[in-house]
Amino acid sequence: MRNNLATAPIFELSKKGRRAATLPKCDVPTVELSDLLLEDVLATSPPPLPELSEGDVVRHFVNLSTLNMCVDTHFYPLGSCTMKYNPKRHERLARLHGIGDLHPYSRVEDSQGMLQILYELQEMLGEIAGLPAVSLQPAAGAQGELAALHVASAYFADRKESRTKVVFPSSAHGTNPASAALAGFECIQLPPSSNGLVDVEALKNAVDEQTAVFMVTNPNTLGLFEKDIAKISSILHDVGGLVYIDGANMNAILGITRPGDFGGDMMHYNVHKTFTGPHGAGGPGAGPIAVRSFLADYLPGPIVTKTEKDGQPYFELSVPPKSIGRMRSFFGNVGILLRGYFYLRTLGSDGLRKVSEHAILNANYLRTRLEELMPVPNADRCMHEFVASAKKLKDEKGITAMDIAKRLLDYGFHAPTVYFPLVVPEAMMIEPTETESKETLDAFFETFKQIISEESERLHEAPESTSIRRPDEVSAARNPVLSWTACVKD
């Protein structure tokens, strides 16, 4: 049981007059803020900052850090999010002098090393995708989707074509329709199919000359490869539409196949997932997009271009002639792009293929074991992830997917994604990634087996060992508390 000091907000630990450091007496003239700032932005009193000793501050934040689950401390099988271990080598390289401390306002001529790295990353991502034109600017996968849809919109507007529809499967990531709606398109959802794949006949009936884009994840959110993807692409191309590949699941096909080769016209990467980078707190992320050559002029800028100066390679920032504009300040989340670059340089093309082969092997091994406990619909084989269903357990024992997910926390495992995709009842989407050992996967299976043997009443109250027990998530979503008032004691 943790004491209250470990979890109390830092403001409530404050004691008037306590200091973490003693500063020398100020030797510069005192200036009233009113002489420097507009009156309407002045506070009537100084902000109530917490007052603590250095030991209190250090202990507070170290204690908070121990409450977190992360890939450095736990197995994190979060389906469709590829929470693989982040190699510390790439963390170190991304912080090298001259890279990690390069100022974003540095002149181009003083940033040639960084620009060369980013240019080479563009080239590598284009090769992996089979789509040669790349913009690194989008700051996350969802923003990459939005950027690509704006590229599509600009492309059709340039051709004087009025296309208003974006089509996607019922198992699509929620960001797909959200991005399409933000880009001004009408969203058309295909009905679920019996085999978990895109229903080709339903797609034929849904597309016409008003269709701009079909958005599809391949492998899809059930961990299945769309075996008819070439036929699907032809259906779109026959009506003049484009195929967008959601790159969330690229970890399954690196070096094995390429979206450009099976018909994709645009895609985004999640660099922080597929090529490793620290996750958490909604970021940081990086969502570069890759497109076919005929869409290159519409990419968000700037992009890095290579020329020659004084007989040597010279790298510049350029804006494509018909660019949709900037999506992000500066050049995006360069810190994550750097980690992705060093990951790719470390592994090379052969290493990337092994990444996917081991991810597929781990997923199928764990799927085969867990099928002893609960069914995995539509999957005699899977790619990098699979979706099991706890519906039978719920019907027979009253144990839900959420019960299992919460109880896993007590055993030191982060929960998988639950209740997504919606096409599987009591869904548990599990992605072990290639960085986990057989011993970890076996321990995870044995824990699952132990959990479903426990009394359902106990599981309904899980987790038991975490600092925050089981919150009422429905009430929290419907009645969020978005403010907090400090309770500072003298």
Buried (B, 14 or more C-beta within 10 A) or exposed (E): EEEEEBEEEBBEBBBEEEEEEEEEEEEEEEEEEEEEEEEEEEEEEEEEEBBBBEEBBEBBEEBEEEEEBBBEEBBBBBBBBBBBBBBEEBBEBBEEEEBEEBEEEEEEEEBBEBBBBBBBBBBBBBBBBBBBBBBBBBBBBBBBBBBBBBBBBBBBEEEEEEBEBBBBBBBBBEBBBBBBEBBEBBBBBBEBBEEBBBBBEBBBEBBEEBBBBBBBBBBBBBBBBBEBBEBBBEBBBEBBBBBBBBBBBBBBBBBBBBBBEBBBBBBBBBBBBBBBBBBEEEBBBBBBBBBBEEBBBBBBBBBBBBEEEEEEEBBBBBBBEBBBEBBBEEBBBBBBBBBBBBBBBEBEEEBBBBBBBBBBBBBBBBBBBBBEBBBBBBBEEBBBBBBBBBBBBBEEBEBBBBBBBBBBBBBEBBBBBBBBBEBBBBBBBBBBBBBBEEEBBEBBBEBBEEBBEBEBEEBBEBBEEBEEEBEEEEEEEEEEEEEEEEEBEE
